């Protein structure tokens, strides 16, 4: 059954307000969608330019572990050990024994992406 057209000023005003609200809601949704797509596209572009994490070969790990005595080269800890790139991969470093060292998690986090 079709609705009747608005007949009073109050009904006409209500229809106008509802149409405006629907238009504003649609504009807001489009703005959210545009922002979401822009974020996704930026993430994809970032991933394209991000350095690839190189797998550290097992034989290189053995050499580094033996050379560093199975302990953090900064503090001597033997807990939460990690292989650290002296020259970070993000700055062109590779996964050779000469560019790797053993650091504990704390020292590695403090070093971050600095060289050394």
N, CA, C and O atoms as a DFTB+ gen file, in Angstrom:
464 C
 N C O
     1  1       0.845      -1.162       0.000
     2  2       0.000       0.000       0.000
     3  2       0.901       1.239       0.000
     4  3       1.742       1.391       0.886
     5  1       0.730       2.131      -0.995
     6  2       1.574       3.316      -1.081
     7  2       1.293       4.283       0.064
     8  3       0.165       4.395       0.543
     9  1       2.354       4.981       0.492
    10  2       2.173       5.991       1.534
    11  2       1.560       7.236       0.911
    12  3       1.719       7.504      -0.280
    13  1       0.884       7.960       1.718
    14  2       0.313       9.201       1.227
    15  2       1.385      10.294       1.266
    16  3       2.272      10.255       2.118
    17  1       1.315      11.244       0.375
    18  2       2.277      12.353       0.403
    19  2       2.084      13.197       1.662
    20  3       0.977      13.280       2.193
    21  1       3.165      13.822       2.137
    22  2       3.017      14.663       3.328
    23  2       2.067      15.817       3.029
    24  3       2.088      16.410       1.951
    25  1       1.248      16.108       4.006
    26  2       0.233      17.140       3.764
    27  2       0.380      18.355       4.671
    28  3      -0.074      19.446       4.324
    29  1       1.004      18.178       5.817
    30  2       1.155      19.311       6.732
    31  2       2.586      19.827       6.657
    32  3       3.487      19.141       6.176
    33  1       2.772      21.033       7.136
    34  2       4.121      21.620       7.175
    35  2       5.068      20.763       8.026
    36  3       6.237      20.601       7.675
    37  1       4.576      20.225       9.123
    38  2       5.387      19.383      10.006
    39  2       5.811      18.105       9.282
    40  3       6.956      17.671       9.413
    41  1       4.911      17.511       8.533
    42  2       5.248      16.294       7.780
    43  2       6.270      16.595       6.682
    44  3       7.202      15.818       6.471
    45  1       6.099      17.708       5.993
    46  2       7.047      18.105       4.939
    47  2       8.424      18.343       5.554
    48  3       9.437      17.904       5.009
    49  1       8.457      19.042       6.692
    50  2       9.735      19.297       7.372
    51  2      10.395      17.981       7.802
    52  3      11.610      17.832       7.679
    53  1       9.614      17.043       8.298
    54  2      10.157      15.740       8.706
    55  2      10.769      15.009       7.513
    56  3      11.853      14.439       7.629
    57  1      10.087      15.021       6.375
    58  2      10.609      14.358       5.176
    59  2      11.926      14.999       4.767
    60  3      12.888      14.296       4.456
    61  1      11.976      16.321       4.766
    62  2      13.216      17.034       4.387
    63  2      14.349      16.670       5.336
    64  3      15.468      16.405       4.896
    65  1      14.064      16.655       6.642
    66  2      15.104      16.320       7.627
    67  2      15.581      14.880       7.469
    68  3      16.776      14.603       7.572
    69  1      14.649      13.966       7.218
    70  2      15.045      12.562       7.039
    71  2      15.910      12.382       5.787
    72  3      16.864      11.605       5.803
    73  1      15.585      13.088       4.713
    74  2      16.388      13.012       3.482
    75  2      17.776      13.595       3.725
    76  3      18.778      13.027       3.290
    77  1      17.833      14.739       4.425
    78  2      19.133      15.342       4.740
    79  2      19.980      14.394       5.600
    80  3      21.173      14.213       5.356
    81  1      19.336      13.792       6.614
    82  2      20.078      12.866       7.480
    83  2      20.620      11.692       6.677
    84  3      21.769      11.290       6.863
    85  1      19.809      11.146       5.795
    86  2      20.246      10.022       4.966
    87  2      21.422      10.441       4.090
    88  3      22.372       9.678       3.916
    89  1      21.359      11.654       3.539
    90  2      22.455      12.138       2.693
    91  2      23.726      12.330       3.518
    92  3      24.808      11.944       3.074
    93  1      23.616      12.921       4.711
    94  2      24.783      13.111       5.573
    95  2      25.363      11.770       6.020
    96  3      26.582      11.596       6.047
    97  1      24.497      10.830       6.368
    98  2      24.971       9.500       6.758
    99  2      25.739       8.844       5.621
   100  3      26.778       8.219       5.834
   101  1      25.210       8.998       4.403
   102  2      25.878       8.409       3.245
   103  2      27.224       9.094       3.009
   104  3      28.207       8.419       2.703
   105  1      27.287      10.414       3.145
   106  2      28.550      11.141       2.987
   107  2      29.575      10.695       4.033
   108  3      30.750      10.500       3.721
   109  1      29.115      10.537       5.275
   110  2      30.021      10.097       6.342
   111  2      30.537       8.692       6.065
   112  3      31.722       8.419       6.260
   113  1      29.671       7.808       5.616
   114  2      30.086       6.442       5.293
   115  2      31.090       6.435       4.152
   116  3      32.065       5.684       4.188
   117  1      30.862       7.263       3.141
   118  2      31.809       7.352       2.026
   119  2      33.160       7.885       2.493
   120  3      34.202       7.417       2.034
   121  1      33.151       8.855       3.399
   122  2      34.402       9.389       3.932
   123  2      35.159       8.310       4.708
   124  3      36.378       8.195       4.580
   125  1      34.435       7.513       5.518
   126  2      35.081       6.414       6.250
   127  2      35.650       5.383       5.280
   128  3      36.757       4.881       5.477
   129  1      34.893       5.074       4.238
   130  2      35.344       4.110       3.242
   131  2      36.588       4.619       2.520
   132  3      37.538       3.864       2.315
   133  1      36.587       5.896       2.133
   134  2      37.771       6.472       1.474
   135  2      38.995       6.400       2.384
   136  3      40.078       6.028       1.934
   137  1      38.830       6.753       3.660
   138  2      39.945       6.711       4.608
   139  2      40.445       5.283       4.792
   140  3      41.651       5.047       4.846
   141  1      39.535       4.348       4.887
   142  2      39.925       2.943       5.046
   143  2      40.708       2.446       3.839
   144  3      41.734       1.784       3.992
   145  1      40.231       2.762       2.644
   146  2      40.930       2.352       1.423
   147  2      42.286       3.028       1.339
   148  3      43.263       2.390       0.947
   149  1      42.374       4.301       1.696
   150  2      43.658       5.003       1.679
   151  2      44.650       4.348       2.629
   152  3      45.827       4.215       2.295
   153  1      44.189       3.933       3.818
   154  2      45.064       3.253       4.773
   155  2      45.540       1.911       4.223
   156  3      46.714       1.564       4.353
   157  1      44.635       1.163       3.612
   158  2      45.022      -0.128       3.037
   159  2      46.022       0.048       1.907
   160  3      47.000      -0.694       1.820
   161  1      45.784       1.024       1.042
   162  2      46.710       1.259      -0.063
   163  2      48.078       1.705       0.445
   164  3      49.105       1.307      -0.105
   165  1      48.098       2.534       1.496
   166  2      49.368       2.964       2.079
   167  2      50.115       1.774       2.680
   168  3      51.337       1.682       2.556
   169  1      49.394       0.872       3.323
   170  2      50.030      -0.321       3.892
   171  2      50.615      -1.204       2.803
   172  3      51.709      -1.745       2.962
   173  1      49.894      -1.352       1.699
   174  2      50.404      -2.158       0.581
   175  2      51.666      -1.523       0.016
   176  3      52.642      -2.226      -0.246
   177  1      51.666      -0.219      -0.176
   178  2      52.849       0.477      -0.707
   179  2      54.019       0.358       0.259
   180  3      55.160       0.178      -0.166
   181  1      53.741       0.457       1.564
   182  2      54.806       0.317       2.553
   183  2      55.420      -1.076       2.476
   184  3      56.640      -1.227       2.523
   185  1      54.569      -2.089       2.359
   186  2      55.062      -3.471       2.280
   187  2      55.925      -3.673       1.040
   188  3      56.911      -4.408       1.085
   189  1      55.564      -3.032      -0.059
   190  2      56.348      -3.167      -1.289
   191  2      57.757      -2.623      -1.098
   192  3      58.722      -3.180      -1.620
   193  1      57.867      -1.529      -0.342
   194  2      59.167      -0.901      -0.149
   195  2      59.923      -1.409       1.062
   196  3      61.098      -1.083       1.233
   197  1      59.283      -2.195       1.902
   198  2      59.931      -2.682       3.123
   199  2      60.968      -3.744       2.784
   200  3      60.760      -4.564       1.890
   201  1      62.073      -3.724       3.495
   202  2      63.084      -4.743       3.232
   203  2      62.565      -6.133       3.585
   204  3      61.804      -6.303       4.537
   205  1      62.976      -7.094       2.827
   206  2      62.572      -8.476       3.098
   207  2      63.457      -9.048       4.187
   208  3      64.682      -8.936       4.129
   209  1      62.844      -9.653       5.166
   210  2      63.608     -10.343       6.201
   211  2      64.252     -11.566       5.575
   212  3      63.580     -12.427       5.006
   213  1      65.556     -11.620       5.694
   214  2      66.261     -12.764       5.149
   215  2      66.328     -13.870       6.192
   216  3      66.548     -13.616       7.376
   217  1      66.138     -15.067       5.742
   218  2      66.307     -16.226       6.615
   219  2      67.787     -16.358       6.940
   220  3      68.634     -16.252       6.053
   221  1      68.097     -16.589       8.205
   222  2      69.496     -16.816       8.595
   223  2      69.757     -18.306       8.480
   224  3      69.140     -19.099       9.192
   225  1      70.668     -18.701       7.589
   226  2      70.958     -20.133       7.419
   227  2      71.460     -20.762       8.723
   228  3      72.137     -20.113       9.521
   229  1      71.122     -22.014       8.918
   230  2      71.514     -22.724      10.141
   231  2      73.021     -22.757      10.335
   232  3      73.499     -22.609      11.459
   233  1      73.780     -22.950       9.255
   234  2      75.244     -23.004       9.412
   235  2      75.802     -21.655       9.874
   236  3      76.791     -21.616      10.606
   237  1      75.188     -20.567       9.459
   238  2      75.618     -19.236       9.913
   239  2      75.265     -19.062      11.387
   240  3      76.057     -18.506      12.149
   241  1      74.088     -19.528      11.798
   242  2      73.694     -19.447      13.203
   243  2      74.696     -20.194      14.093
   244  3      75.062     -19.709      15.163
   245  1      75.131     -21.363      13.648
   246  2      76.089     -22.162      14.425
   247  2      77.399     -21.405      14.596
   248  3      77.959     -21.372      15.692
   249  1      77.892     -20.796      13.515
   250  2      79.150     -20.040      13.571
   251  2      79.020     -18.860      14.532
   252  3      79.896     -18.646      15.370
   253  1      77.939     -18.098      14.418
   254  2      77.733     -16.923      15.277
   255  2      77.580     -17.341      16.734
   256  3      78.146     -16.709      17.626
   257  1      76.818     -18.402      16.976
   258  2      76.614     -18.897      18.346
   259  2      77.956     -19.292      18.974
   260  3      78.243     -18.935      20.117
   261  1      78.765     -20.024      18.224
   262  2      80.066     -20.455      18.741
   263  2      80.988     -19.256      18.973
   264  3      81.656     -19.167      20.002
   265  1      81.016     -18.348      18.016
   266  2      81.884     -17.177      18.134
   267  2      81.510     -16.320      19.336
   268  3      82.391     -15.842      20.052
   269  1      80.192     -16.116      19.571
   270  2      79.729     -15.249      20.653
   271  2      79.546     -15.991      21.972
   272  3      79.101     -15.402      22.958
   273  1      79.883     -17.272      21.998
   274  2      79.833     -18.042      23.236
   275  2      78.431     -18.297      23.758
   276  3      78.254     -18.550      24.950
   277  1      77.427     -18.234      22.885
   278  2      76.052     -18.501      23.310
   279  2      75.554     -17.535      24.361
   280  3      74.753     -17.906      25.219
   281  1      76.031     -16.272      24.302
   282  2      75.624     -15.260      25.271
   283  2      75.526     -13.901      24.580
   284  3      76.109     -13.686      23.518
   285  1      74.789     -13.002      25.195
   286  2      74.651     -11.646      24.671
   287  2      76.016     -10.971      24.664
   288  3      76.717     -10.952      25.676
   289  1      76.386     -10.418      23.512
   290  2      77.697      -9.770      23.409
   291  2      77.745      -8.436      24.147
   292  3      78.832      -7.905      24.374
   293  1      76.607      -7.889      24.522
   294  2      76.573      -6.604      25.240
   295  2      76.611      -6.792      26.757
   296  3      77.390      -6.134      27.447
   297  1      75.764      -7.697      27.278
   298  2      75.650      -7.811      28.741
   299  2      76.026      -9.193      29.275
   300  3      76.133      -9.378      30.487
   301  1      76.227     -10.164      28.380
   302  2      76.607     -11.498      28.818
   303  2      75.467     -12.411      29.205
   304  3      75.703     -13.558      29.584
   305  1      74.227     -11.933      29.120
   306  2      73.078     -12.745      29.491
   307  2      72.972     -13.972      28.592
   308  3      73.356     -13.944      27.422
   309  1      72.445     -15.044      29.165
   310  2      72.212     -16.269      28.399
   311  2      70.715     -16.568      28.282
   312  3      70.323     -17.686      27.950
   313  1      69.881     -15.556      28.559
   314  2      68.431     -15.726      28.498
   315  2      67.851     -14.857      27.384
   316  3      68.359     -13.776      27.086
   317  1      66.778     -15.357      26.779
   318  2      66.047     -14.615      25.739
   319  2      66.980     -14.120      24.636
   320  3      66.932     -12.954      24.245
   321  1      67.825     -15.016      24.144
   322  2      68.810     -14.623      23.132
   323  2      68.194     -14.542      21.746
   324  3      67.278     -15.290      21.404
   325  1      68.726     -13.610      20.957
   326  2      68.261     -13.385      19.593
   327  2      69.462     -13.118      18.686
   328  3      70.495     -12.621      19.135
   329  1      69.311     -13.455      17.409
   330  2      70.315     -13.086      16.422
   331  2      70.014     -11.666      15.972
   332  3      68.891     -11.354      15.578
   333  1      71.027     -10.811      16.032
   334  2      70.851      -9.404      15.671
   335  2      71.743      -9.066      14.489
   336  3      72.906      -9.466      14.436
   337  1      71.182      -8.321      13.542
   338  2      71.964      -7.816      12.421
   339  2      72.693      -6.554      12.878
   340  3      72.052      -5.582      13.277
   341  1      74.012      -6.559      12.824
   342  2      74.805      -5.398      13.234
   343  2      74.440      -4.204      12.354
   344  3      74.137      -3.124      12.861
   345  1      74.469      -4.398      11.051
   346  2      73.903      -3.422      10.119
   347  2      72.506      -3.940       9.813
   348  3      72.363      -4.978       9.167
   349  1      71.476      -3.236      10.264
   350  2      70.110      -3.731      10.098
   351  2      69.764      -4.017       8.637
   352  3      70.265      -3.356       7.727
   353  1      68.908      -5.003       8.431
   354  2      68.440      -5.345       7.089
   355  2      67.829      -4.110       6.438
   356  3      67.999      -3.892       5.238
   357  1      67.121      -3.302       7.222
   358  2      66.477      -2.091       6.698
   359  2      67.496      -1.087       6.172
   360  3      67.150      -0.202       5.389
   361  1      68.753      -1.220       6.601
   362  2      69.801      -0.304       6.148
   363  2      70.806      -1.006       5.250
   364  3      71.921      -0.521       5.057
   365  1      70.410      -2.153       4.699
   366  2      71.248      -2.839       3.723
   367  2      72.070      -3.995       4.261
   368  3      72.855      -4.588       3.520
   369  1      71.909      -4.327       5.527
   370  2      72.676      -5.427       6.111
   371  2      72.217      -6.779       5.586
   372  3      71.086      -6.938       5.127
   373  1      73.120      -7.748       5.663
   374  2      72.784      -9.092       5.190
   375  2      72.866     -10.085       6.340
   376  3      73.148      -9.715       7.480
   377  1      72.619     -11.337       6.029
   378  2      72.587     -12.379       7.056
   379  2      73.836     -13.248       7.002
   380  3      73.744     -14.474       6.952
   381  1      74.987     -12.618       7.010
   382  2      76.252     -13.352       7.067
   383  2      76.777     -13.313       8.502
   384  3      76.354     -12.478       9.301
   385  1      77.685     -14.207       8.816
   386  2      78.227     -14.279      10.168
   387  2      78.895     -12.959      10.568
   388  3      78.831     -12.561      11.731
   389  1      79.530     -12.285       9.618
   390  2      80.199     -11.017       9.927
   391  2      79.212      -9.912      10.312
   392  3      79.591      -8.946      10.975
   393  1      77.964     -10.049       9.904
   394  2      76.971      -9.016      10.191
   395  2      75.964      -9.449      11.265
   396  3      74.962      -8.767      11.478
   397  1      76.215     -10.547      11.924
   398  2      75.306     -11.026      12.961
   399  2      76.008     -11.091      14.303
   400  3      77.220     -11.293      14.384
   401  1      75.223     -10.917      15.349
   402  2      75.722     -11.075      16.710
   403  2      74.582     -11.599      17.565
   404  3      73.415     -11.533      17.180
   405  1      74.939     -12.118      18.728
   406  2      73.942     -12.597      19.677
   407  2      73.672     -11.463      20.668
   408  3      74.594     -10.922      21.278
   409  1      72.387     -11.112      20.816
   410  2      71.969     -10.143      21.824
   411  2      70.793     -10.733      22.585
   412  3      70.008     -11.506      22.036
   413  1      70.679     -10.362      23.855
   414  2      69.474     -10.733      24.589
   415  2      68.347      -9.805      24.113
   416  3      68.595      -8.781      23.476
   417  1      67.131     -10.178      24.428
   418  2      65.988      -9.395      23.968
   419  2      66.071      -7.937      24.431
   420  3      65.778      -7.024      23.659
   421  1      66.469      -7.719      25.690
   422  2      66.547      -6.359      26.238
   423  2      67.553      -5.519      25.469
   424  3      67.241      -4.397      25.069
   425  1      68.762      -6.046      25.253
   426  2      69.790      -5.293      24.533
   427  2      69.394      -5.078      23.067
   428  3      69.679      -4.030      22.489
   429  1      68.739      -6.073      22.477
   430  2      68.309      -5.941      21.088
   431  2      67.237      -4.857      20.961
   432  3      67.264      -4.075      20.011
   433  1      66.301      -4.801      21.903
   434  2      65.275      -3.761      21.866
   435  2      65.880      -2.373      22.076
   436  3      65.438      -1.401      21.464
   437  1      66.887      -2.284      22.937
   438  2      67.553      -1.005      23.156
   439  2      68.302      -0.554      21.909
   440  3      68.343       0.637      21.600
   441  1      68.888      -1.499      21.199
   442  2      69.630      -1.180      19.975
   443  2      68.692      -0.726      18.879
   444  3      69.026       0.174      18.109
   445  1      67.530      -1.333      18.798
   446  2      66.512      -1.039      17.792
   447  2      67.099      -1.218      16.401
   448  3      67.654      -2.275      16.099
   449  1      66.985      -0.196      15.543
   450  2      67.499      -0.332      14.172
   451  2      68.786       0.473      13.967
   452  3      69.145       0.815      12.840
   453  1      69.475       0.771      15.080
   454  2      70.754       1.483      14.954
   455  2      71.842       0.502      14.524
   456  3      71.746      -0.700      14.770
   457  1      72.857       1.029      13.891
   458  2      74.003       0.212      13.480
   459  2      74.915       0.052      14.682
   460  3      75.214       1.012      15.392
   461  1      75.357      -1.200      14.898
   462  2      76.312      -1.428      15.967
   463  2      75.930      -2.555      16.871
   464  3      76.652      -2.857      17.821
